[in-house]
Amino acid sequence: MALKFITAEEAASFVHHDDNVGFSGFTPAGCPKVVPGAIAKKAIAEHEKGNPFQIGMFTGASTGDKLDGELARANAIKFRTPYQSNKDLRALLNSHGAQYFDMHLSELAQSLRYGFLGKIDVAIVEAADVTEDGEIVPTSGVGILPTICRMADRIIIELNCRHPKEIRGMHDIYEPADPPYRREIPIYTPSDRIGSDCVKVDPAKIVGVVKTDEPNEGGKFSPLDDVTMAIGQNVANFLVGEIKAGRLPKEFVPLQSGVGNVANAVLGCMGENKDIPAFNVYTEVIQDAVIALMKEGRVKFASGCSLSVSNEVIRDIYANLDFFKDKILLRPQEISNNPEVARRLGLVAINTALEADIFGNINSTHVSGTRMMNGIGGSGDFTRSAMLSIFTTPSTAKEGKISAFVPMVSHLDHSEHSVKVIITEYGVADLRGKSPACTLHHRQLRPSGLQTVTGRIPGNGYQGTHATEPEMLLRFPRRTGSQRRHAQC
C-alpha cells in the first residue's frame, strides 16, 4: 500500500475536538514536532469561531515545547497524562485549565490496553523510517509508541530525516500479553533482546506521512556547580563503601538514574571513581553522561526508553553508529521501567526528591504540597523494586531560603517503606533497618569542631525534636563550604 505524503495542516484535519491522541517519544526525544503546532493553530481558529476544540493527550513522559507548549498555549488540552515538564502546561494544570492524571510511567501502556483511560482515536508518531507494509522505525525515543499505534483508529507519521534509517536495530519493541495470559518478561541482563526492531501496524491505518527536518529539543545541561558535584561525589563514595562492605557485589549491578543535572553529576562521579567497576545501565532516560562514559569504557551497555541527550551528543551518536549500535537499546517504557525487570536485575536506583522528611518519606511532585511541578515519572517504578533505592536532593532551594527537609512531607509520593538512602551535598542518611521515629539534629561545622544543635530546620520554622532508640542523626546544616558528613544511627 503506497504511503500518502501530506502537510502538517492536512494531518491536523484528521484530529477532531474531543479526540484522544497518543504521541510517541519520551522526554522531547522521539516526539512529533510539527503536527502538534498545526493542531494548536486549528484549535485557535476554532476558538475564534466560538467552537470548542480540545483533545485528550497521552504521551510517554514529558515532551518538548513544540508539543506540550504549543497545545497548552492554544488551550487545546482537555486531559493530560502521565508526566510533563513544560512551564506553560504546568501553569495551565495548576490553574485547573486542564485535567491532569499523574501516574507511574510503566503503567500507562497497559492501562490504555485495559480500557481504564478510554480509546485512542489518533496516534501521532515520529519515525526514522516507514515502509509501505507498515513497519515503523522509531527515532531517539519510544515511550508508548507500539501500544498507541495498535489501538489508534488513525496513525499520522512524522518522517524526520534528522534521524538516519540506519538506526534500525537500536530498538527492541515488545508488548507483554495482558492478564490472565501474561508471562515473565525474559530480560536477564540489560543487553537482552526480546522483541523486534520496529513497530508493525496495519498500513491501512496510516492516513498520512509528514516529512520533517526538525532537531530534537535537547538543550545542553547547565554547568555542574559545587552542590551537584558534592552530591555526585557522595553517591559515588557511598556506593564504593557498599561494595567494600559486601552489600553490593564486586562486579556491581546495573544502574538506573533519573533525569537532570544531579543525575549527570552522579554518573560523572561514578565514572571517575575507579573503585566502581565499569557498569551497565538499565534506565528510562539515557543522558549525555552515559554516552561520555561509554566512550571511555566506563559504561558497557545502556538500555533505556530514550536518548535524552543534547543535540551535539545525538549527532555524535549518529556519526558513530558502528560504535554505539551494539551498546544502546531503546525499549517501550513498560519494559524500560518494568518493576519485575528492575527487581530481577537488582538495580541501584537513583532519583531526585523535591522534599524529604525525618521519617524518610519523599515528595517528588508537589511544591508546598499543592502546586504540581512535573509528576512522579518513573521514580516509583524503580524505587520499590530496586536492590538499593537512593534519593538525592540539594539540602535547600531558592538560594537557601527553603529547606528540602521537613518534619513531614507536604505531599507523599514514596513512603518510608520504599526509601533506603537519602543523599545531599552534605552527606548520606542510610535508612535501612532504622526506626522511622528519629531525633532531628541540626549540625554545623565550626572552627572548634563538630557541634550538634537540636532544633530548627533552616527555612521552615520547625522547632523541637522527637527521640527514640535507635537514634538517627539526620543532618540539616547550613551551607558551610565543601564539608560533608555521613549520618548514621
N, C-alpha and C positions, 0 to 999 in steps of 0.2 A: 504494500500500500504506500503510495507516494506521500511524502511529507508536504504539508501545506505551510509555506512561509508567510507570515503576516507581520503587521506592525504592532507595536505595544498598544496603540489605541484600539486596533482591531481586537487584540487579545482582551482588553478591558471590556469589550462588548459582551463577552461570554460570562462576565461576573455581574450578578444581579443583586439588588437590595435584598438583604436578609439571607444571603448565601453564607454557608460555612466554607471557608477557604483554608486549605492546608498549604504551607510553604516549606520548601526544602531548606537545608542548611542548619548550622549550629554555631552560634555567635554570627558575626557577619559573614563568616566563611561558608560558601555554598548557598547563600541566599539569593533569590532573584532580585534584580536591581533596577529594571526599567518598567516592567509591567505594574508593580505597585504604585509607581508615580502616576502612571496613566489611570489607574483605578482611583487614585486620590483626586485627579483632575475631574474625572467623571462624577465623583461624589460632590465636589464643589459645584459643578454645573447643575446637578440635580437639586442641591440645596438652594441654589439661587432661583430655581424654578418653583420652589416650595414643595419639592418632593423629598421623601425620606430616602436616604441611601447610607446604609451601614452594613458591615459584614462581620461575621464571627471569624476569629483568627486562631489557627493552630500552627505553631512553629516548633522547631527543635528546642530552641532556647532563646537567648537574646538574638537580635538581628542588627542590621545596620540602619542608619538614618534614612536610607533610601527605601526602606520598608516600614519599620515602626514609626519613624519620624514623619515621613510623608503622610501616612494614613492617619496618624494622631492629629497632626495639624489640620487635616481636612475634615476632622470629626467624622471619620468613616468607619470607626470601630465600635461595634456593639458589645463585643465579648473578646477577651484575650486570655490565652493560656499557652505555655506553662510558666514562662520566665521572660523578663525584659530588663533592659538597662538604659533605655533611651530617655533623655531628660524630658522631652515633650510628652511622651507617652506616660512617664511617671507622673507628671503634673496632671494629665487627664485622668489617670486612675485615682489619684489621691483627692481630686475634686469630684469624684464619683461621676465623671463624664462617660465612663465605660466600665463594664463589669470585668473583674479580673479574678481568675482562679489560679492561685499559686500552688503548684504541685510538684512532686518528685519527678524528675525528668525521665527516669526509667519506666514510669507507669503510663506515660501519655499514649504511646502507640497501642498498648493492649487495652487501655480504657476506651480508645476510639473503636477498636475492633469489638469490644464487649457491648458497644452501643450506649455507654454511660454519658457521652458528650454530644450525641446527635450524629447526623450523617455528614459526610464530606461531599459538597457539591462540586468544588473545583480544587485541583491540585496545581500549584504554580511552582515549577522546579527549575533549578539551574543545572545545566549539563555541559560536559566537555565534548560529548558525542551522543548522537541518537541515530538509530538505524530505522529503516522502513519497516522492519518486522518488530519494532517496539522495544529494542534494547537501549536503555538509558544509562550512560556512564556519568556518575556524579562528578562534581568538581572537588573543591577542597573541604567540603563538609557534607555530612549525610543527614543527621537528625532523624526525622520520621518519614523520610522520602519513600521507602518501599511501602509503608502502610497507607499513606495518603494516596499514592498512585494506584494502589489496588482498590481502595474504597471509593475514589472520586468518580463522579459521572463524566467529568471533563478534565483533560490534562492540558496545560499550557506549558511549553518548554522554552526557557531562555537558553539558547545555544551560545555560550560565551567563549569566544576564540582566545581569550586570555589564558585559558586552561587547555593545555595540549591534549589531543586524543590519546597520546602515549601514556597518560596516567592510568589508563585502563590496566587493571591488575593491582592497583594500590588499594582497592576497596574489597570488603568482604561482606556481602549483603545476605542477611539471614533473618528470617522471621520465625520465631518459635510457634509451634501449634498452640491453640487455645485450649484451656481445660475443657473436658477431662482427658484430653489426648496429649497434653504437653509432656515431653521427655526432658532429661537433663540437657543443658547446653554444653556441648562437648569441647569446651575450651579448657586446656590443662596447662598451657603456657601462653604468654601474651602473643606469640607469633603463630599460634594455631589458626588455620583457616577452616571455616565450616560452611561457607556459603558460596555465592557466585561473585563474579567481578562486575556485575551490572544489575540494574533493576529491569525486570522483564514485565511489560504491560501489554494489554490488548491495543494494537496500533489504532484501532477504530476510535479509541477514546482520546487520542491526541488531536485536539481541534486546531492547533496551530503551533508553529515554531517561530520564535522571535530571535533574530540574530543580534548579538550584543558584543561589545568590546569594552567591558567595564571592569576596572580593577576592584579587588576586594577593598572594603572599608577597614583596612587593617593598619592603623597608625602605629608608630613606634611607642614603646612604653617610656614613661618618664624615667630620667636617670635615677639610679638607686641612691638613696640617701643613707645617713648613718643609722636611722631606725630600722629600715628594711634590711640593711646589711647585718645589723646586730641580730635581728630575728632569724635571718638565714643562718648565721653562724651558730646561734643557739640550737637551732634544729639539727644542723649537721653534727655538732658536738654531742647532742643528746643521743642521736642515732648511733654514733660511734661507741658511746658508753653502753648502749643496749647490746651492740654486737660483742663488746668485750665481756659483758656480764653474761652472755649466752642466752639472752632473752630474744635476740634476733639471730638467725643463722648466719654463719660467717660468709656464706655465698650471697647474703642479703635476700630481699624479696622484692617483687615489683612495687613500683611507686605510683600512687595517684596524687595528683596535685591540682588544686583549683586554679582559677584564672587571676591574673593581675600582677602588680609589681612585687608584692610579698612572695608570691609563688615563684616568680622568676628569680628573686634573690635566694630563696631556699634551694632551688635547683642548682643555681650557680655555685653556692657554697658547698653543696653536697658534691658537685663535680670536682671542686678544687681540693676537697678533703680526701687524700689518698688512703685513709683508713677505711673509707667506704668503697667497696669494690665496684667495678663497672656494673651497672644495673639495667633492668628492663623497666619500661613504663607501661602501665595499663590504666588509662585515664580517659577523661572525656575530651579535654582540650589539649592539644599539643602546641606548646608555645615556643617562642624564639630560643629560650634557654635550652630546651630539649634538643633542638636542631644543632645548636652550637656544641653541646656535649656529645652529640652523635658524631660530629666531625672530628672531635678529639678522642673518640673511642671510649668515652666515659658512659654513654648510653648505648646499649647494644641493640635494643629494639623498642619501638614505640607503637602501641596500639591505642587508638582514640576514636573520637567521633568527628573531629575536625582539625584541620591545620589552622589554628587561630594565631597566625604569625603575621609579622609586618610584611608589607609588600616587597621590601627588599629581600626578606628571607624566602618568601614564596617564589620569587624569581630565581633565587639561588637553587632552591629545590628542583624547579622545573629545568634549570640549565644543567643539573647534575642528576638526572633521573636514574642513570645507571648505578650511581652510588646509593641513592635513597630508596629506590623502589622496593628493595628486599628488606628494608629496615623500618618501614612505616606501613601501617594497616589502618584503614578508616572503616568503621562499622556503624550500623544504626545505633541510636542511643539506648535502646532497650537491651542491647548487647554490651556496648561500651560501659554502661552504668549498671549492669545487672548485678543485684546483690548476691545471687547464687555464685556467679563467677568471682566476684570480689572476695567472698569468703573462701572459696576453693583455692584461689591463688595466694591468699594470705597477704593482702596488700598492707602497706603503710599508707594511710590516707591523710593528707594534709589539706585542710580547708581554712577559710577565713571567717572569723566571727566579727559581728558588729559590736557585741556586748556579751560579757560573761558574768556570772555571779559567784558568790562564795561557796555555792553547793556544786558548781561545775555545770550548771545549765547554760545553754548557748542561745543567743538571739542572732540569727543570720539575716533577718529580713526587714524588721520594722524599726525605724528611727523613733526613739521615745515611745515605742510600743504602739504607735498609731499611724505613722506615715510609712508606706511601703517604699523600700529602697529598690531592690531588684526582684528578689524571690529566693526560695530555698535552693533552687537549681539542683545540682547533682550531689550536694553535700550529704543529704540524708541517704542517698543511695549507697554511699560508700561508708559513712561513719559507723552505722550499726553493724556492718558486715566485715569491716577491716580487721586484720590481725592487730593493728595498732592505729587508733584514730587520734589525730593531733589537730587542734585548732590553734591558729596563730592570729595575733592582733597587736597593733601598736597599743601601748598602755593607755594613751589618751588620744582624743580627737580635737579638732577645732583649736589648734595651737595650744594644746594643753588645758583647755577650759572644760572639757568633758572627759570624765573617766570612762574607760571601756569596761571597768569592773564595778559592779553594783551589788547591794545586798541580795536582790532578787531581780532577774531579768524582766524587762518591761513587756517582753513577748517571748514565748518559749518555742523554739524550733527543734532543739536537740536536748533531751533531758540528760541529767547526770548519769543515767544508766548507759548512755552511749558514748560519753566523752571520757577519754582516758588521759589525755595530756593537753595542757594549755601552755603556749609559749609566747612571750612578748620579747621586746628588746632587752628586758631586764633579767630574764631567766625562764625557768621551767617550773610549772606546777604539775607534778605527777600525781594523778588522782586514783591510780589503780589500787584497789584494796583499801581505800581510805574512807572513813566515816564522812557522810555528807555534811554533818554539822561541824563547822570549822571555827577556829579562832582567826579573826581577821587582824592582821598586823600591817601597819604602815611602817615600812622600813626606809631608812635613808643612810647613805654613807657619809660620814663626817670625818674630818681630819683625825679625830681621836679614835676612829674605828667604826664598826657597825653598831648602830643604835636602833633598838626596836621601840616604836611608839605605838601603843594600842589605841585605835580610834578611827580617825576620819579618813574616808576615801577622797582623794582630791577631786573636786569638781562636782560632787553630787550632794554634799551637805549631810551625809550619813555620819552618825556618831554611835559609838558603842561596839561591844563585842559579844560573841556567844561562844563559850568554850566547852568542849567535851574532849574526851580521850578517844583515839589518839589525836594530838593537837597538830593541825596542819598550818604551816606558815606560808599562806598566800601573801604575796608582796605587791603592794601598790605604791611604789615610790614616785617621788618627783623625778623628773629627768635630771640625772646627775652625771652627764657625760657618758663614757663608754663602760661604766661599771655595771656588771650584770651578775645576778646571783641565782642559785638553784634552790627552789623551795621544796622542802621535804617534810614528812611527818617525823 
